[in-house]
Amino acid sequence: MSPILLFSFVIGYFILLLCVAWYTSRGADNESFFIGNKKSNWMLVAFGMIGTSLSGVTFVSVPGGVGGSNFYYFQIVLGYLLGYLVIAFVLLPLYYKLQLTSIYTYLEQRFGISAHKIGAAFFILSRVVGATARLYLVINILQIFILDQLGVPFIVTSFVILLMIMLYTFEGGVKTIIYTDTLQTTGMLLGLVVCIVAIIKGLGTDFSGALTILNEKGYTRIFNTDVKTGSFFMKHIIGGMFIAIAMTGLDQEMMQKNISVEKLKDSQKNILSFSIVLMVVNLMFLFLGGILSLYAAKTNLNVAPDDLFPTIVLQGSFPSGISILFIIALVSALFPSVDGAITSLTSCFCIDILGIRKTSNSEAQNKKTRLKVHFSFAVLFFLMILLFKAINDKLIIDFILKFAGVTYGPLLGLFSFGILTKRRLNENLISLVCILSPLITLGIDILSSPEWYEKKLHIQLGLTEISKSLFDEYVIGNELILINGIFTFVGLLMISKKSV
């Protein structure tokens, strides 16, 4: 299909988003940007959060990984469900009771300014890297399949897309993205369903026939019972639970939307309904991955996992309308995870790091500061995308989950310590504990990794006996975030004392 025609649909989609942003941001102020004036509709928030949670990574990497790991990813999704229950009935009541705009304000109320700053800093680090990794993946696909053919350099593509995202989030913030995320989630799910139907037809079968073939090949296997592997079902479920708690419940981007709903009960309904729909949608993505693998085998296609879906749809023998819907769905999957990230990072930096709510500055002065911060994060995103391009790691989802395990662990430890104990902390040592815990966790993860054994690094460094006694080739999976949180919790316990 003509790359010019595909690109014209991308531009048209951008213009539609800008129109929605203009309409929804009329009369917006700082409270609109940060928490949507506490007037967001819970059903719109729940639906839009599907797109935010899935992103372009799920749209491309999850289907691409089925050929090598079956439906094991759904084990993580089952863990998510448990995590969302904790968010709905433990964290949200706390946030509403304290009437928080930034959830990291809780850490200051509980432990002091040092905990507040370090918590916000870890969120900023996590979200900058995670969001730019997701953004890079989708920009790279657009570049390879459309813009390279038009002679547009990658750096120009990245700049223009970030400029457009910045423009439609610049004024309205949360008030705007509640509506744009709803539009984008609709586009993503429509594209998903249409692509599934088209690929099933391309296989010359129907839904039940495709499912039967997937069962015969073992692709639909959900539970991995090998305890030593990284995808052992208990590791995935427990890890998924704490990933959900940390990456949703302790994440300003996700909670910023939830606490923009006026009533706690509506916000809880949002989380619970969202979690059920998310499970169904992830199953659809896994089914898509299975039939993509079947189609690749049928056509003797051999490409990298992240390139499987776009290669089949954009370069296969499908009608032009399928390619257009794929591109719209891909862009729709991209933006909710990036527009929310840049908005929440702006909110977090302004409120938690700069403390603009504690100043006597006017509304106009605070808005000027907010716009500068917003622009600065857009520049940082641009630089990070160029860095990912230089690294060019293909299976981004593994990196994101690993990085989240390292950076969200301290947040998990801090919040759980604050909620589960009444002890006070030595403020001067909080940062030290929160920095050492991820470093120790990362070291343990390296010692247990398959690469450590395959490259015989344990022999070269003289750590053979330590590796064998500690792990016996046990591979750490998504429980990494829990290990990190436990180390942080224990470290905080060591620097704490009883409340007077």
Helices and strands as residue ranges (DSSP letters): H 3-24, H 30-35, G 36-38, H 42-69, H 73-86, I 87-91, H 92-98, H 105-111, H 113-142, I 143-147, H 154-169, H 174-202, H 207-217, H 233-244, I 245-249, H 252-258, H 264-298, H 305-315, H 320-348, I 349-353, G 356-358, H 363-391, H 396-407, H 409-420, E 424-425, H 427-448, H 450-454, H 457-460, H 464-471, H 480-494, E 496-497
